[in-house]
Amino acid sequence: MLFVLIVTLLQVSSPKKVDIVSVTGCLRETPPGTWVLTTATDPVPSSANAPRADEIPTTVPAGRNEFRLIGVSEFNLPAHKGQTVMVKGLYIKAAPVSRLNITSVTTVGPACAAAPAR
């Protein structure tokens, strides 16, 4: 009985795994100081390191996701504002907007494609 209780407590208290992913999208600041990735691709498993050359898309992919970026103070995001970027980071799935605690930012395209009309 004690064994079952200990196993149950370990299962309840064990932390959930946070995946490291890569996402490509348009970097926007809205409102000031809040960074989001719009028209972003689906997250794909990755490593936290900056992408290798063969990981950077040669054509800018279009996506339908939006992610709020956190942990941004170490990155010069204003230099990438309005550009298509590849972001790697810890994926925190949430509603209404999931978050990425970023570990790297790489420019993929000089400017974001125009947003589709709604």
C-alpha positions in Angstrom: 0.0 0.0 0.0 2.8 2.4 0.9 4.6 1.6 -2.4 1.4 2.5 -4.4 1.1 5.8 -2.5 4.8 6.7 -3.2 4.4 5.8 -6.9 1.2 7.9 -7.2 2.9 10.9 -5.5 5.8 10.7 -7.9 3.5 10.6 -10.9 1.5 13.6 -9.7 4.5 15.7 -8.8 6.7 14.9 -11.8 7.0 18.0 -14.0 5.6 18.0 -17.5 8.1 17.9 -20.3 8.4 21.1 -22.3 9.4 20.6 -25.9 12.0 22.6 -27.8 10.6 23.6 -31.2 11.3 25.6 -34.3 8.7 28.0 -35.8 8.9 30.4 -38.8 6.7 33.5 -39.0 6.5 37.2 -39.1 8.0 39.1 -36.1 5.7 41.8 -34.8 5.6 44.1 -31.7 2.1 44.6 -30.5 1.6 46.4 -28.1 5.0 48.0 -27.5 7.2 45.6 -25.6 5.1 42.5 -26.5 6.5 40.4 -29.2 4.5 37.9 -31.3 5.2 35.7 -34.2 2.2 35.8 -36.7 1.4 33.7 -39.8 3.7 31.2 -38.2 4.2 27.6 -39.2 3.3 24.6 -36.9 6.0 23.9 -34.3 8.4 21.2 -35.2 10.7 19.4 -32.8 14.2 21.0 -32.7 17.2 21.8 -30.6 17.8 25.0 -28.6 20.8 25.9 -30.7 20.8 28.4 -33.6 19.7 26.6 -36.8 22.2 25.0 -39.2 22.2 26.4 -42.7 20.2 23.4 -43.9 17.4 24.1 -41.4 16.7 27.6 -42.7 13.9 27.6 -45.3 14.9 28.8 -48.8 11.3 29.9 -49.4 9.3 31.7 -46.8 6.6 29.3 -45.5 3.1 30.6 -44.7 1.4 29.5 -41.6 -1.8 30.2 -39.6 -0.4 30.2 -36.0 0.4 33.0 -33.6 2.9 32.7 -30.7 3.7 35.2 -28.0 7.4 35.4 -27.5 8.9 35.4 -23.9 12.4 35.5 -22.6 13.2 38.2 -25.2 15.5 40.5 -23.3 18.7 38.6 -24.5 17.7 39.1 -28.2 17.8 42.3 -30.3 14.2 41.8 -31.6 13.8 45.4 -32.8 16.5 44.7 -35.4 14.2 41.9 -36.8 10.8 43.7 -36.5 8.7 43.1 -39.5 10.9 40.4 -40.9 10.3 36.7 -41.4 12.3 34.9 -38.8 12.9 31.4 -37.5 12.5 31.2 -33.8 13.6 28.3 -31.6 12.5 27.9 -28.0 10.6 26.1 -25.4 7.0 25.5 -26.5 4.4 26.4 -23.9 1.0 25.3 -25.3 -1.8 27.6 -24.0 -5.1 29.2 -24.9 -5.8 31.5 -26.5 -2.2 32.0 -27.6 0.7 29.6 -27.1 4.1 31.0 -26.0 7.7 30.4 -27.0 10.5 31.0 -24.5 13.0 31.8 -27.2 16.6 30.4 -27.4 17.5 31.7 -30.9 16.2 34.0 -33.6 17.4 33.9 -37.2 16.2 36.1 -40.1 14.7 34.1 -43.0 13.4 36.9 -45.2 13.9 40.7 -45.3 10.2 41.5 -44.9 7.0 39.8 -44.0 4.5 38.9 -46.7 1.4 41.0 -46.6 -1.2 39.7 -44.2 -4.1 38.0 -46.0 -7.4 39.8 -46.0 -10.0 38.6 -43.5 
